[in-house]
Amino acid sequence: MKNWTYNEFLAFCMLYAASADMTISEEEEALIKEKLNEKQYQSIKAIFDKSSDAAIIDIILSYHDQYFNTEEQRERLLSEMRKVFDADHQYSIMERNLMKLFKHLI
């Protein structure tokens, strides 16, 4: 995997969070797009769209040492994930379960 900036990595994680309920709402997408320019967003989205769940998790974990190896970094990442879940004002069971999974992963 290429060496993403933190915002590219974050956008990828946020896409994963947004897709927890099988759809990415306009509000969620707008929040994610704030992190990148349009070209970066389209590049990250294309990789996300063609990746399986297992591949997505592998990609996220491959950035552990770089972006979330301290408690402070993990909390920052989880905070951004929560923003995605709150963006459409619906915190579904699937989103709650993904958050639990994410906490265990990181």
BELRA-V86164 format. One record per residue. N is the residue number from 1. RES is the residue in three letters. PSI is psi in degrees with one decimal (NA if undefined). OMEGA is omega in whole degrees, 0 to 359 (none if undefined). D_CENTER is the distance of its C-alpha to the mean C-alpha in Angstrom with 1 decimal. Layout:
# BELRA-V86164
N_RES_PSI_OMEGA_D_CENTER, N_RES_PSI_OMEGA_D_CENTER
This chain:
# BELRA-V86164
1_MET_143.2_181_15.8, 2_LYS_164.6_182_16.4, 3_ASN_93.4_182_16.0, 4_TRP_150.7_169_13.1, 5_THR_167.5_178_13.4, 6_TYR_-43.1_182_11.2, 7_ASN_-33.9_175_10.1, 8_GLU_-46.0_176_9.4, 9_PHE_-45.9_181_7.4, 10_LEU_-43.3_179_5.5, 11_ALA_-39.5_178_5.4, 12_PHE_-46.1_178_4.5, 13_CYS_-41.1_181_1.5, 14_MET_-36.8_175_2.4, 15_LEU_-40.6_178_4.6, 16_TYR_-43.6_178_4.5, 17_ALA_-45.7_182_5.1, 18_ALA_-30.0_183_7.3, 19_SER_1.9_183_9.0, 20_ALA_-36.1_180_10.1, 21_ASP_20.1_174_13.3, 22_MET_-0.9_175_13.8, 23_THR_149.4_174_13.7, 24_ILE_112.4_183_11.6, 25_SER_162.9_177_14.0, 26_GLU_-39.0_180_15.4, 27_GLU_-41.6_179_14.5, 28_GLU_-45.3_180_10.7, 29_GLU_-40.5_179_11.1, 30_ALA_-41.0_178_13.4, 31_LEU_-42.8_180_11.2, 32_ILE_-42.1_182_8.6, 33_LYS_-21.4_177_11.8, 34_GLU_-22.0_184_13.2, 35_LYS_-19.9_189_11.3, 36_LEU_164.0_168_13.0, 37_ASN_170.0_186_16.3, 38_GLU_-41.1_181_16.8, 39_LYS_-44.0_178_17.5, 40_GLN_-44.1_181_14.5, 41_TYR_-46.8_181_12.3, 42_GLN_-36.6_179_14.5, 43_SER_-48.1_180_14.3, 44_ILE_-41.7_180_10.6, 45_LYS_-39.1_179_10.8, 46_ALA_-42.2_178_13.8, 47_ILE_-44.6_179_12.5, 48_PHE_-47.8_184_9.7, 49_ASP_-31.0_182_12.6, 50_LYS_1.8_183_15.0, 51_SER_142.0_174_13.2, 52_SER_168.2_177_14.1, 53_ASP_-43.2_180_12.1, 54_ALA_-42.1_179_14.0, 55_ALA_-38.8_178_13.3, 56_ILE_-45.9_179_9.5, 57_ILE_-41.7_178_10.1, 58_ASP_-42.6_179_12.8, 59_ILE_-47.5_180_10.8, 60_ILE_-48.0_182_8.4, 61_LEU_-27.0_180_11.8, 62_SER_-16.2_179_13.6, 63_TYR_9.1_183_12.3, 64_HIS_-57.1_184_13.4, 65_ASP_-29.1_184_16.6, 66_GLN_-39.8_191_15.4, 67_TYR_-10.3_179_12.6, 68_PHE_50.3_179_12.8, 69_ASN_-1.6_174_16.3, 70_THR_160.2_179_17.8, 71_GLU_-40.2_179_17.6, 72_GLU_-43.7_179_17.1, 73_GLN_-40.0_178_14.1, 74_ARG_-44.4_179_12.6, 75_GLU_-39.0_178_13.5, 76_ARG_-44.7_179_12.1, 77_LEU_-46.0_179_8.5, 78_LEU_-36.1_177_9.3, 79_SER_-42.2_178_10.9, 80_GLU_-36.8_178_8.2, 81_MET_-41.8_179_6.4, 82_ARG_-36.1_178_10.0, 83_LYS_-38.6_178_10.5, 84_VAL_-45.7_181_8.4, 85_PHE_-32.7_181_10.5, 86_ASP_-13.5_187_13.5, 87_ALA_-40.5_181_13.2, 88_ASP_10.4_176_15.3, 89_HIS_24.7_177_17.4, 90_GLN_114.9_179_16.9, 91_TYR_87.0_187_15.4, 92_SER_166.4_177_16.2, 93_ILE_-40.7_180_17.2, 94_MET_-39.6_179_14.6, 95_GLU_-40.5_177_11.9, 96_ARG_-43.0_179_14.0, 97_ASN_-39.1_177_14.3, 98_LEU_-39.1_178_10.7, 99_MET_-41.8_177_10.6, 100_LYS_-45.4_179_13.8, 101_LEU_-45.4_182_12.6, 102_PHE_-40.9_178_9.7, 103_LYS_-37.7_179_12.6, 104_HIS_-36.4_181_14.8, 105_LEU_-41.7_186_12.8, 106_ILE_NA_none_12.3
